[in-house]
Amino acid sequence: MQLYGGLQLTFDTISGRSRVIVHIAYPSHHLRTPQFFNAYCRDQMLDAVLVPWQVSPENLRMAFEGLRRVESLAGVIVTIPHKASVAALCDSLSPTADFLKVANVARRGADGRFHGEMFDGTGFVQGLKNQGLSVMGRRALLIGAGGAATGIAEALVRAEVAELAIANRSIDKAMELASRLRLLFPDRSIRATQADARGFDLVVNGTSLGMNDGDPLPVPASTLAPGTLVCEVVMQPDTTPLLEAAAVRDCVVHKGNHMITGQIELLAKFLLGTEGA
């Protein structure tokens, strides 16, 4: 199977000296990050390996405390539904993760302390740039106000969308996120809204809808206009029902795997390098 950099991942180079990173999720069957990250490590000759861990929310704290004592551990990568919980468990956070109260990665220090960071938003915008797409000046509708969506919301405003509207199953949560972002960006147009794509030329699904059979579309397909840039964070399936519906309506589609490939280098440097706190 061809992966990052055209390389095929094998495990013949893993040894007792390899740095270990665990990818914490619940469930974990949909994860594709280990494929991309491990192939990147091979490409860059980094002696490290990323392995998926399925950890239920009720067991997260116990698992995290155990990881503090694993000396081979470089850190953790985090996905649904643990990003807010891991941020709360970290001993320190970057300014971005602290403001957003979510983390998608945490580096373990030699003393067992964890430092959290949030790269989802940066990776999402970089993934768009890698495909020759820009969000500057667009009217953006973001579906979701959870971990990944929170990071993406902040990054979209930083990337100078003309307007950001946030729709969420709980409107109160969308309003709370919009309010926090307005504190950071007081001169920008940021508001909560309903999941209706009319009037927007950028639509981002920042939820897990589309991951499982029978999930409803995050936004009614009938509200998508031709030419709208429709983006996913869901990586499995590769083409979600939302992207299929968008393609039928002559929208520009952007797959979820681009968000992770846009941040692989950032994750590797943060976990295995010397940058950061």
Secondary structure, DSSP 8 states (H G I E B T S, - for coil): ---GGG----STT--TT-EEEEEEESS-TT--HHHHHHHHHHHTT--EEEEEEE--GGGHHHHHHHHTT-TTEEEEEE-TT-HHHHHHH-SEE-HHHHHHT--SEEEE-TTS-EEEE--HHHHHHHHHHHTT---TT-EEEEE--SHHHHHHHHHHHHTT-SEEEEE-SSHHHHHHHHHHHHHHSTTS-EEEE-S--TT-SEEEE-SSTTSSTT---SS-GGG--TT-EEEE---SSSS-HHHHHHHHTT-EEE-THHHHHTTHHHHHHHHHSS---
